[in-house]
Each structure stands twice: as C-alpha cells, then as structure tokens.
C-alpha cells in the first residue's frame, strides 16, 4: 500500500514539474498563454429604488 502511495506522490511531483516547465518553455515552441485582448462593452441597467 505504501508503495502505491509513493508512486502517486512521485507522479504528482513529476507532473507538477512538467507543468511548470511547460509554462516556462511553451512560448518558445509556439504555445500562446496570453489572455485575449478584445474589449467588450455590455450595457447594464441598474434597478435602484
């Protein structure tokens, strides 16, 4: 049972390191993580009494 727990912790750590590494190295390979820069205007009606 402890062996499976160690494996899961190891996979979580390796996955986290891989995700952080991809976040840093991804833009060099064409991955774009920036948010869209479109302006959105929506009229709002306030119902004040």
N, CA, C and O of each residue as an XYZ file, in Angstrom:
196
protein
N       0.828     -1.190      0.000
C       0.000      0.000      0.000
C       0.878      1.262      0.000
O       0.590      2.226     -0.709
N       1.947      1.241      0.800
C       2.852      2.385      0.866
C       3.557      2.597     -0.468
O       3.899      3.721     -0.837
N       3.767      1.500     -1.180
C       4.424      1.573     -2.485
C       3.571      2.350     -3.491
O       4.095      3.156     -4.261
N       2.270      2.110     -3.483
C       1.352      2.815     -4.380
C       1.287      4.298     -4.008
O       1.232      5.157     -4.888
N       1.292      4.593     -2.730
C       1.260      5.974     -2.268
C       2.529      6.715     -2.712
O       2.454      7.861     -3.155
N       3.678      6.068     -2.594
C       4.929      6.666     -3.042
C       4.899      6.916     -4.548
O       5.378      7.948     -5.019
N       4.344      5.985     -5.293
C       4.238      6.145     -6.740
C       3.333      7.322     -7.086
O       3.666      8.106     -7.976
N       2.216      7.462     -6.416
C       1.299      8.575     -6.675
C       1.939      9.918     -6.336
O       1.784     10.885     -7.082
N       2.651      9.983     -5.223
C       3.339     11.221     -4.856
C       4.412     11.548     -5.885
O       4.562     12.704     -6.279
N       5.144     10.557     -6.313
C       6.173     10.757     -7.338
C       5.558     11.270     -8.638
O       6.091     12.193     -9.254
N       4.442     10.679     -9.059
C       3.787     11.115    -10.288
C       3.250     12.536    -10.155
O       3.302     13.302    -11.116
N       2.739     12.899     -8.992
C       2.275     14.266     -8.772
C       3.422     15.264     -8.861
O       3.280     16.327     -9.464
N       4.555     14.922     -8.263
C       5.712     15.817     -8.301
C       6.234     15.948     -9.728
O       6.516     17.056    -10.182
N       6.363     14.839    -10.432
C       6.850     14.880    -11.811
C       5.863     15.643    -12.697
O       6.285     16.407    -13.565
N       4.578     15.451    -12.496
C       3.576     16.190    -13.262
C       3.623     17.678    -12.977
O       3.491     18.488    -13.895
N       3.807     18.050    -11.724
C       3.916     19.468    -11.373
C       5.136     20.114    -11.985
O       5.063     21.224    -12.512
N       6.263     19.420    -11.916
C       7.493     19.945    -12.521
C       7.321     20.054    -14.037
O       7.769     21.028    -14.641
N       6.689     19.085    -14.639
C       6.442     19.134    -16.080
C       5.523     20.277    -16.469
O       5.745     20.934    -17.487
N       4.501     20.521    -15.676
C       3.564     21.616    -15.959
C       4.250     22.969    -15.831
O       4.053     23.848    -16.670
N       5.046     23.140    -14.794
C       5.782     24.395    -14.622
C       6.802     24.564    -15.740
O       6.967     25.664    -16.269
N       7.475     23.497    -16.098
C       8.435     23.562    -17.197
C       7.767     23.917    -18.514
O       8.313     24.696    -19.295
N       6.604     23.359    -18.768
C       5.871     23.680    -19.999
C       5.407     25.130    -20.000
O       5.390     25.773    -21.049
N       5.032     25.650    -18.837
C       4.607     27.045    -18.751
C       5.764     27.987    -19.087
O       5.550     29.037    -19.692
N       6.975     27.623    -18.702
C       8.131     28.465    -18.993
C       8.659     28.269    -20.409
O       9.055     29.238    -21.057
N       8.670     27.038    -20.896
C       9.292     26.734    -22.181
C       8.276     26.752    -23.320
O       8.669     26.882    -24.479
N       6.989     26.627    -23.026
C       5.948     26.557    -24.047
C       5.939     27.696    -25.042
O       5.800     27.438    -26.238
N       6.082     28.959    -24.613
C       6.069     30.052    -25.594
C       7.190     29.972    -26.630
O       7.036     30.506    -27.729
N       8.306     29.327    -26.318
C       9.383     29.171    -27.294
C       8.997     28.195    -28.399
O       9.578     28.230    -29.484
N       8.018     27.320    -28.135
C       7.580     26.324    -29.117
C       6.237     26.669    -29.737
O       5.630     25.822    -30.392
N       5.757     27.900    -29.544
C       4.533     28.332    -30.215
C       3.280     28.271    -29.370
O       2.208     28.596    -29.880
N       3.347     27.881    -28.131
C       2.166     27.865    -27.274
C       1.930     29.278    -26.753
O       2.829     29.877    -26.162
N       0.733     29.815    -26.965
C       0.410     31.183    -26.553
C      -0.515     31.131    -25.351
O      -1.656     30.681    -25.463
N      -0.032     31.589    -24.197
C      -0.808     31.538    -22.964
C      -1.428     32.880    -22.606
O      -2.029     33.012    -21.540
N      -1.296     33.881    -23.475
C      -1.810     35.204    -23.140
C      -3.334     35.232    -23.256
O      -3.931     34.489    -24.035
N      -3.934     36.098    -22.470
C      -5.383     36.257    -22.491
C      -5.797     37.045    -23.727
O      -5.028     37.872    -24.217
N      -7.001     36.800    -24.236
C      -7.460     37.575    -25.382
C      -7.602     39.055    -25.014
O      -8.010     39.388    -23.902
N      -7.263     39.936    -25.954
C      -7.240     41.372    -25.690
C      -8.401     42.091    -26.363
O      -8.223     43.211    -26.841
N      -9.571     41.489    -26.413
C     -10.741     42.111    -27.022
C     -11.498     42.927    -25.986
O     -11.711     42.479    -24.859
N     -11.903     44.136    -26.382
C     -12.695     44.974    -25.486
C     -14.161     44.610    -25.654
O     -14.654     44.507    -26.778
N     -14.855     44.415    -24.546
C     -16.262     44.038    -24.568
C     -17.042     45.102    -23.817
O     -16.737     45.399    -22.662
N     -18.045     45.676    -24.464
C     -18.912     46.667    -23.818
C     -20.327     46.116    -23.807
O     -20.894     45.796    -24.851
N     -20.879     46.013    -22.625
C     -22.218     45.481    -22.444
C     -23.022     46.496    -21.637
O     -22.596     46.881    -20.548
N     -24.182     46.942    -22.144
C     -24.978     47.887    -21.371
C     -25.576     47.216    -20.130
O     -25.996     46.059    -20.167
N     -25.599     47.969    -19.043
C     -26.101     47.441    -17.778
C     -27.229     48.354    -17.302
O     -27.067     49.573    -17.255
N     -28.363     47.767    -16.951
C     -29.483     48.518    -16.416
C     -29.545     48.267    -14.917
O     -29.710     47.129    -14.478
N     -29.411     49.342    -14.125
C     -29.476     49.218    -12.684
C     -30.890     49.504    -12.225
O     -31.489     50.505    -12.617
N     -31.417     48.632    -11.403
C     -32.783     48.793    -10.883
C     -32.681     49.309     -9.440
O     -32.736     48.540     -8.481
N     -32.531     50.633     -9.319
C     -32.409     51.243     -7.995
C     -33.763     51.780     -7.548
O     -34.527     52.307     -8.357
N     -34.049     51.647     -6.289
C     -35.337     52.140     -5.785
C     -35.145     53.247     -4.786
O     -36.121     53.779     -4.259
